[in-house]
Amino acid sequence: MASRTPRDAVRIHLEQAQRLVSCVTDRVLRVGGERGPNERRTFSFPVGAVDLAGVRLKLQIRQHFRTFELVGVDGRRHTLISVGYVYALLDAAEREILSYHWHPHGRSDVTQPHLHLGPAAQIKQSDLASAHLPTGHISLPDIIQLAIESFGVVPRIEGWREVVAEARASR
């Protein structure tokens, strides 16, 4: 979604992400990172992993983005582009069950979106437990829906499906 200023673009995206995570937790996302033009910023929970409603699971979110200026016939606009993420579901002891990663830039040779099955998934096959399982791009709406539908997280709001659908439509 394009905005008049970089600050507006970040604010709007943060509001949308917060509405989405409010489906499963009352904790608040924050923005961190550099503030300069095209600098990488991050949405995350300041406490790391947060408790999820109705289950003994935790959610960790680190969504990396940059703001970019667009110039068109209607003037200058700013938009937010995702440049990486980590979405993890953890057990009550904060051991990783699964974690979706996309880090196209960095120290790892694995730059495509992928899935890790962590120690709490209790995978007995060591090569699978250490594998980078390829996935397509995973969005925040995907992880919220997965938590509710597959892991028994109790939605905090009745219209959670509509919130997820709206978030997907706004991408």
Secondary structure, 3 states (H helix, E strand, C coil): CCECCHHHHHHHHHHHHHHHHCCCCCCCCEEEECCCCCCCEEEECCCCCEECCCCCEEEEEEEEEEEEEEEECCEEEEEEEEEEEEEEEEECCCCEEEEEEECCCCCCCCCCCEEEECHHHCCCCHHHHCCCEECCCCCHHHHHHHHHHHHCCCCCCCCHHHHHHHHHHCC
